[in-house]
Amino acid sequence: MPNLTRTARITGLLYLGLALTGMLDFLIIRGELFVPDDASTTLANLVSDPTLARLGIAAELGVVLTQSLAAVWFYKLLRAANPIAAGATTAFGLVNAAAILGSTAFLASALAVAGDPSLAPGGDTAATVQLMYTISGYFWGAGAIFFGLWLIPMGYAVKQSGLMPAALGWVLMVGGIGYIASGFSAALLPDLTALNNALTIPASIGEFWMIGYLILVGVRASAVSPSASAAPMAKVVS
């Protein structure tokens, strides 16, 4: 019980780190630097505040690091309940981390071009920087597919194992489906921003519920007690 609870809390802290670095980077710093319809202003922001741009790059590296470690720790936490679902959670999480790493490379390249205009093809520094930030954003959009995918096996393992409330497992699975749908919706219906955002709400609810439960509770005591643990685990892996 203590070992599993410790694993759960470490997983929760890593997941919290993923949430915080993601919000810092994509929701705060990117908005301060990148102006979607004004390449000149985006370039001016990078030139005037390269420290903030570097902080954004560091935050994305933090996303990659915490996503990767959280994926591994989820496997450690869930493998006894359902090794296939645990492995899928880890695999999808690592692919999403790779997508964000691609975004990070473009952010770093944009900052390099802003500092050395000779690197810009054709000498158009503003257009080059804007393109790199745009591609970076699309890496996040494409990665949403795998971020949604990792929630589905995670939720399934939670529901089957009894380590956490079954309702949490259902919310995670519905959230994963919604996240995947948001990726397709953003590609096919880019002007319907409200719809695209709404599709990710269940995922956000499930994620913060999961983070809070892992850190504050860990796992249900009844799920790992000597008398109660064998039956759920045997049912899942049989």
Secondary structure as GFF3:
##gff-version 3
##sequence-region A 1 238
A	DSSP	alpha_helix	2	22	.	.	.	ID=ss1
A	DSSP	pi_helix	23	29	.	.	.	ID=ss2
A	DSSP	alpha_helix	30	33	.	.	.	ID=ss3
A	DSSP	alpha_helix	39	48	.	.	.	ID=ss4
A	DSSP	alpha_helix	50	78	.	.	.	ID=ss5
A	DSSP	alpha_helix	83	115	.	.	.	ID=ss6
A	DSSP	three_ten_helix	117	119	.	.	.	ID=ss7
A	DSSP	three_ten_helix	121	123	.	.	.	ID=ss8
A	DSSP	alpha_helix	125	161	.	.	.	ID=ss9
A	DSSP	alpha_helix	166	188	.	.	.	ID=ss10
A	DSSP	alpha_helix	193	198	.	.	.	ID=ss11
A	DSSP	alpha_helix	201	216	.	.	.	ID=ss12
A	DSSP	alpha_helix	221	224	.	.	.	ID=ss13
A	DSSP	alpha_helix	230	237	.	.	.	ID=ss14
###
